[in-house]
Amino acid sequence: MRTRTSAILWCFFLGAFGAHKFYLGQSGLGIVYLLFFWTGIPYLVAFIEFIMLLTMSDTEFNRRFNGGGNPAVASVRDSTAALGDLKRLYDDGIITAEEYEEKRKKLLKNI
C-alpha cells in the first residue's frame, strides 16, 4: 500500500525525474518526466504536485492511489448488505432459523 508521506518525499527529492510517478503506479507519466527532465518543465510540475500532495487528505490519497479507500470499510459495507439479504431470505421463509443463525454468525465473524 502506498503512503502519502512516501509519495511526498519521492516528489520533493526526485520529482523532476518522475520518481513519485513510478511510486504511485503511473509509469507512463514517469517515463515522460524522464524524457523531459532536461527542459526544466518536470521540475516545475513536480513542485506543483508536491504542494498538491501536501494539501491532499489521506482519504483522497487512498481513493486516488490505493484503489478506492479503506478496504476494511468496504468489507463492513459488504457484510452489512449480506446481512440484510440474509434477513430478507429468512423473513420470506426461504431459509430456516438454524440456517439463518449459522450464516449470520459466519458473516459477523468476518467483520
Helices and strands as residue ranges (DSSP letters): H 4-14, G 15-17, H 19-23, H 27-36, G 37-39, H 41-55, H 58-65, H 71-91, H 97-110
